[in-house]
C-alpha cells in the first residue's frame, strides 16, 4: 500500500473503538448531568416544603391570642395539607428576656436643663422625661411552634418561636 491509500482509508470515518469511547464519555456526562438535575429538583422540593411550613406557621401564630386570653399550655393539630403542628405557650419574665437579649433599659434622649442623660444601672427603671418612673405592666408569652411532615421516607420538621406581649387581664 502506498501512502495515499493509507490516508484515504483513515479519512473514511471513525473506527469502532473511537465510537465506543465517544459513547462511554457521552454516557458518563449524561449520568453526571442527571444526578445534578435530580439533586436540584430535590433541593427545590425541600425549599418549597419549608416555605409552605413557614407560611402555615405564620398563619397559625398570627391567630393565637386574637379574641382570646393567652394561657400557658400545649396544644396540637393537623392541617389539611398533612402538616402536624405542636404549640407550646409559656409565660416569660420581661426583664429576664431583656437581660438575655443584652438590651439595656431605655434612657430618655434629653433630660431637663439639656444635661446629658446619666447612665442607668442594669435592672433600674430610668425616669421618663418628666422625671417620673413609668412601669407599664405587661405579660410576656413565648410561643414555640413545631411543624412536622413526611417527605418520602424522611420525617422533616421546622421550628418557629415568637414573643407576644399582652396587658395583664387583656387579650
C-alpha positions, 0 to 999 in steps of 0.5 A: 500500500502506498501512502495515499491509500493509507490516508484515504482509508483513515479519512473514511470515518471513525473506527469502532473503538473511537465510537465506543469511547465517544459513547462511554464519555457521552454516557458518563456526562449524561449520568453526571448531568442527571444526578445534578438535575435530580439533586436540584429538583430535590433541593427545590422540593425541600425549599418549597416544603419549608416555605409552605411550613413557614407560611402555615406557621405564620398563619397559625401564630398570627391567630393565637391570642386574637379574641382570646386570653393567652394561657400557658399550655400545649396544644396540637393539630393537623392541617389539611395539607398533612402538616402536624403542628405542636404549640407550646405557650409559656409565660416569660419574665420581661426583664429576664428576656431583656437581660438575655437579649443584652438590651439595656433599659431605655434612657430618655434622649434629653433630660431637663436643663439639656444635661446629658442623660446619666447612665442607668444601672442594669435592672433600674427603671430610668425616669421618663422625661418628666422625671417620673418612673413609668412601669407599664405592666405587661405579660410576656408569652413565648410561643414555640411552634413545631411543624412536622411532615413526611417527605418520602421516607424522611420525617422533616420538621421546622421550628418557629418561636415568637414573643407576644406581649399582652396587658395583664387581664387583656387579650 
